[in-house]
Amino acid sequence: RTTLKDAIAYLNVDVGVSGTQLMAAASPTLSRAVLRATTKVQDPLSDKPLSETWSRKVGTLGSGSDYTVFLDHLGIPSVDLSFSPG
């Protein structure tokens, strides 16, 4: 039986490998964590941290994606990460 009572965040990466341009959106409480994480993950094309190769803009979450139920109905902070064609 799966339970969500101990969930601290939902990470949505269903479009994680469709391009080279990082796109990020998050609940306000997780935006800073996303920015910190990009300093630790290397961009495979440039071999630099992702924080140096993207806009460093973390957008706000909308609706209509997998994270919607976690964020809007269960109150679980969420992050949506994707790579789009550059």
Helices and strands as residue ranges (DSSP letters): E 10-15, E 21-26, G 28-30, H 31-38, G 50-52, E 58-59, H 68-68, I 69-73, E 78-84
